[in-house]
Amino acid sequence: MQIVIAGNGILGLTTAYRLLRKDADAKITLIGPYDNKGCASLAAAAMFNSFAEIDNGTLANDIERQKFLFNKTATPYWPDFLATLQSESGLRQEYGFGTFLINNHGSDCLEDQNFDAIIAALEEFNEAYEHVKPESIPNYKPSVTGRAARAIFINGEGWVNPVLLIEGLKQILINSGRVNYVNAYVKAIHREGDKISHAILNNGEKVYGDQFLLLSGATFTDIVNASNLDIDFLRIFYGVGSSLLLKTDAMTLANCVRTPNRGLACGIYSAPHDSSHTLIGATNNIMPYPADNANANNVYSLLKSAMEQVNTDYYRAELVKINIGWRPTSADTIPLIGKTSISNLLVATGTKRDGLHCSPLISECLANIVFNENPTYDLSLFNPERAPVRIYTRDEAIKIAVGHTINAAYQHDFVPAKNRMVEDLEKYYTQDLNKLHDSVGAYDWGIPPELINMYRYGHIK
């Protein structure tokens, strides 16, 4: 079987790896630029966080709960997956387990609510964790005003160095002798009848195959728009995110240290990269097009938060690298994973910031489908040709968006006047979002808060 994979990010690499292990006769063509420009995983911590990503209300919402359960299912894959990868590639992997979740006062009470929701979820699922004193966390040295009031240690959630992870996967694929690794972009895929006949590369070359997997991350919609598919997939946006790699030497963390989600993102987090470097993240701006460079304000905010909320001694750390990645985010914020109405085309994208964490599970599902087996997990929620899933009611969506908008303001040095300013802002944002919902016909459903600007400026019709 000739299998063509469009995309050499974490899903492309792990799926190629799974296919090799599943069928000794499979021949794979993996297409993607060697420099992995825009690769979301290379700008990630990367953390194995499921519970630490829970928001207040997540598990009470049926759709959000289903997404969480999928994410949670992927976590146990990682210990064996990393050990096998290290053995087969011959390259050392830097990783560890155990996440410190801190509850500080870098924002408003939304963070407290999310912290409580995470503890409630850990209790519900009987997940191992323990309360710890914030001052006992190794190399945690925040400013006086940025210190945490509470902290817990989640035993099963950890981190991996994404650079070494991807290099290890590439090494295995190249050493196999059965993977043709093409340094190019897929510009389009060509449909003939009910099948894809070939992929068209940016250099004009054509690549033919029996099975095609479109695992191209945030560039998915660009490829679909240039192709002859006659399928109305949900649009995939660029979740442009920045992170910072610091040389921290003796100040380097041994475990992830992070806050709960806040301000429509994952708060401030810090994770070991290796024994002398720490990665600080991350920002997230949903955009209809890619960005090649980090926003100056995002870099400033990350540095400021790292020095005030993680370790004040980071003022003398070396800024080694500013990372930027494009998180693929769908028009309803739910991934697209699985078979399509084209008999030999599978897709996986829209994973937002969960792609690396879920890659062992997603790749296993895709490999099973390629060989006409049932996927490991029920993928019906992620049907690639679905209509948009309406996750929230209108009132829910507006309440969440207003809360996160005010929360984000506090993270960016907002100091309200000693009057009713906050209440007035809440009223203003609520009125504004009600008008926006009316203007796009969202009467009995709510706009996902992170996609408000995509609706406001007409990028989602």
N, C-alpha and C positions, 0 to 999 in steps of 0.2 A: 504493500500500500504506500503510495506517495502522498505524504501529508504536508500541507503548506500552512505555516503559522505566520500570520502577519502581526508583528509586534514582539520585541525582545525585552520587554519589561518583566516583572516578576511572574506574571501569569503566563507569558509566553515561554519563559525559561522552565518554570516548574511543570508546565503541561508537556513540553518536549521531553523533560526528564521522565515523567510518568509514562509517556508513550513508549520510550525506549525500554523501560523496565517491563512493560506489559506485553510487548511483541518484539521478538528478536529480529523479525524480518522487516519491520517498518522502516521506511526511509523518510527523513524529515528535512524540509527546507525551512529554515528559520530566518525571517527577514526583519532587519532592524539596524539602525545605525550603531556602529561600534561605540560611539561616545555616549549613547543612551541619553541624548538631549531631552530634557523635560521629564525624565523618568521620575515618577512620584516616589518610588521606593528609595531612590538614592538621596532624596532630600528628607527622608524620614528618620526617626530615632534609631531603629524601628521597634515599636513596642508590641508585645502580645497582650493587649488590654481588651477585655470584654466588659467586665464589671466596672472598671474604672471609667468607662465611657458612658455609663448610664446617667440619664437625666431624671429629674423629678417628673414622674408621669410616664416614663418609657414603658414600663412593664404593664401599666394599665391600658395602654393603647395596643390593640390587637396587632396592627401592622408592625409597629416598633418592637413589640415583643417577639414577633417572628424573626425580624432582622437580628435581634439580640441572640436568639437561640441558635441561629446559623453561625453567628460569630463565635459564640461560646463553644460550639461543636468543634471548631477549628483549633482551639487552644491545645488540647491534649496531643495533637499531631506533632507538635514542635520538638519535644525532647528527642524522640527517635529519629525524626526527620533530620535534625541538625547533626546528630551523631553519625548517621549513615552518610550524609553529605560530606562530612569531614573525612570519613574513612575512604570514600570512593574518590574524592577529588585530590586527596593528599594535601589540602590546604587547610590551615587552622581556621576555625570559626570562633569569633569572639561573641559570647552570649552569656546570659545568666537569667535566673528566675527570682522573682520577688520584687514587688513594687510598693514603694511608700507613697500613700495618698495623703496629702496634707490639706488641711482646711485653714487657710489664712484669711486675712482681711484685705486682700488686694482688690476686692470688688464688693458687691452688696450681698444681701441675704440669699440671692439665688444660688450662690456657691454653697451656702450652708444646707439648703434644701437638696441640692444634688448630692452632697456628701452623705446626708441622711438616707437618700434613696439608694445609694450604693451599698451602704451597710444593710439596709432592709433586703436588698437583692441577695447579698452574700448569705444572709440568714435564711432566706427563702430556699436557696439552692444548696444550702449546707456546704458552702465553699469555705475553704480554710483561710482564716485571716486572724489578726490580733491587733488590739489597741496598743499603741506605743507612745512613749513620750516624744514629742517632736525634737527635743534637744538631744535625744539619744541616736538620731539618724546620722550615720557616718557622713562627714563632710557637708552636712547641712548647717549653714551658718548665715541665716538671713539677717536683714537689718532689724532694728528694734520694732519699727512699725510694720515690717513685712513678715514678721514671724507667725508661725501657725499656732492656732489654739488647740487643734486636734490633729491626730494622725493615726492611720492604720497601716498595717503591712499585709498585703495580699500575696500569699505564698506562690500561687500558680501563674501569676502574670509577670512577664519579664521583657527581655529585649534581645536584639541581635544587631551586630554591625552589618548594615545592608550592603556595604561595598564588598566586604568579604563574602557575604552570602551570594551575591550575584556573580562574583568572580569564581566561586566554587562551582556553581551551577554551569557557568560557561565552560569551565575546564572539563567537567564530566561530559558535556555534550560534544566538545571538540575531540576529546580522547576516544569517544565511542567509534569514530570513523563513519557513523551513519547519519550525521547531521551536516547538511550544507548550510553554513552560516553566511548569509548574504548581507554585506554592508550597504544597505539602501533603505529607502522608505517604500512602503506600498502606497501607491497613488490612488489606485482603484482596483476593484475586482470585477471581472466580466462574467455576466450571466448568459447562458445559452439554454433556453427551455427551463427545466426545473433544477438545473445544476450550475455551479460555478465552473467555468472551464479553465480560467487562468487569472493570475494577479498581474497587474501592470505596475512596474516600478517607476520611481521618479527619474531613472535614467533611460526609460523607454523599453527596457527589457520585459519579457513576459515569462512568467513562471507557471507551469502547468502542474496539475496534481489531481488526486482522487478525492481528497478531503481537504477542506479549507477551514481554518480557525481564525476568526478576526478578533484578535486580542490586543488591539492597538491603543488602549487607554483613552486619553482625552482627544486623540485625533480621530476617533471612531466616526463621528458625524462627517468630518471632512472627507473621509474615504467613501462613506455611504453616498454622500451628495455627488461625488465624482463617478459613481458606479451605475450600472444598469441593473438595478435590483428590483424595482417596483415594490418596495416594502417601506412602510411608514414607521421606522423605528423612532423611539423617543430621542430627542436631541441630547447629546452629551456635551457638557460644558467643561471649561478649564477651571479647575479649582486651584488657582495659583497660590502655592505655599512657599514660604521661606523658612530656613532653619540656619543655625550658626554652629560651626565646628570650632570649639575652643581647645587650645592646648592648656590643660589644667594641671598636669603633673601630679604633685602630692595632693592636690585638691580634687582629683578625679573621683567621681562617685563609684560606688560598688553596685548600686541598684538604681532603678528608675526612681526619681522623685518628681511627683506631678500633683497638680491640683485637679479637682473635678472639671468637667466641661463648663465653659462660661463664655458669654459674649459671642455666641454662634460658632465657637471653635472649641478646641480641646484644652483651653486654659494655657498655663505655662508648664512645660515639662522639661526635664533634664534627664539624660540617659548616658550611661557609659558608651563610649565608642571603641575604646581599647583601654589599656592600662594608664594612658597618659592624656587621653582626650575625652571631652564631654560634648555631647550634642544638645543644643538648646532649641526648642521649637514651641510651637510653630504657628505661622500665620495662615490665613485662608481667605482668598478673595475669589468669588465666583465670577468668571469672565467668559465672554463669547469667543475670545481669541487668546492665544498664548502670550506669555510675557517672557522675555529672555533674561531680564534682570530683576533683582529684588527691589521693592519699594523702600526708599530711605527711611520712611517713618516706621515700617515694619522692622527693619534692622535695629533702629533706635529702641523700639518698644521691647524687642527681645533682649537686647543687652541690658536695658534698664531693669526689666523684670528678673533677669538672671542674677544681677548683682544685688537687687533688693530682696528678692523672694527665695533665692536658692543659696547663694554664697557671696557675701560682701567682698571676699578676697578675689573674686573674678575680675575685679578692676585691673589686676596685674596678669590676667590670662592673655595668651596670644590669640588673636582672631585669625584662625588658619584659613577658613573658607566660609563663604556665604552660599548656601545651597538654594536652588529653586527647582521646584517640581510641579507638575500639572496633574492634580488629582482628578480623575474622571468622575464627573458628577452628573447624574441623569436629571431629566426634567421633572421627575417626581422623587428624586433622591434615593431611589431603590435600584440596585444593580440589574443589569441585563445579562442573564446567564443561561445558556442552553441551546437547544435546537431551534432552527428557524424553519419557515415553510419551504426554503430551498434545501433540497434533500442532502446536500453535502456541505452545508455551511453551518458552523457553530459560532457563537459569539460569547464573549465575556468582557464586560466593561461596566462603568458606572459604580465601581466599588468605593469611590470616594477615598476615605483614609483607612479603609479596611482591606485593601487589596493584598498587601503583603501578609497581614495576619491570617487571612482566609485562604491564601494561595495553596497550601497543601490539600485542603478540602476541595476547593474549586477545581484544581488541576486533576484530582482523582475523579471527580464527577465527569469532567470533560473527556478524560481518557476512556472511561467506561462507555460513554455515549458513542465515541468514535468507533468502538468495537462492538456496537449494538448491544451493550449491557445496560442495565438500569443504573442510573447515577446513585452514588452513595447517599445522597440527601435529596429530599423532595424539593425540586427547584421551581415549583409552580408559581410561587410569588414573583420569581425573577423572569417570567416568560418574556423573551426579548421583543415579541410583537404585541404586547399588551397595550391597552389604553392606559393613560396615566392613573396610577393608584392614588386615591384621595385619602391621605393619611389622617388629616385633621378636619374637624368641623371649622367653620369660619371663625367662630368665637375662640376656639382653642388656638388656632394659628395666630390670630391677632394678639391674644394674651401672651403667647410664647414670644412672639417677635418683639413686642413692647418690652417685656421683661429682659430679654437678651440685649436689646438696644441700650437700655439704661445701664445694664450690667457692664456692657462694653465701654460705655462712657467713663465709668468709675475706673476701669483698667487703664484708661488713657488720661489720667490726671484730672478728671472732672471733679470740681468742688462746687456744689450747689450753694446758692445764696440761702441765707437763713430765713426763708419764707416758704411759699408753696411751689417753689420752682419744680421739684421732682413731680409733684402731682399734676402741675400744669403741663409738663413735658409728656407725661403719660397720657393725658387727655388729647394733646396735640397728635402724638403718634397714633393713638387709637383712631381718631377722626381721619387722619391721613390714610391709614391702612384700610379703613372702611370704604373710603372713596376709591382706593386702588382696587379693592375687591369688586366694587360695583362696576368699575370701568372695564374689567376683564370678564364680567359675568360670573364671578365666584360668589354665588348667593348661598348655596348649600354645601360648600366645601371651602377649605382654607388653603391659601398659598403657603407652601413650605417656607419657613422664615428665611432660610439662606438663599432662596431664589427670588426674593422680593424685587430686587433690581432687574432681574432677567424678565420679570413680568412688567415692571414699571417702564422699561425702555424698549418693550416690544420684541424681545428675543425669544419669548415663548408666547405664542398666539393663544 
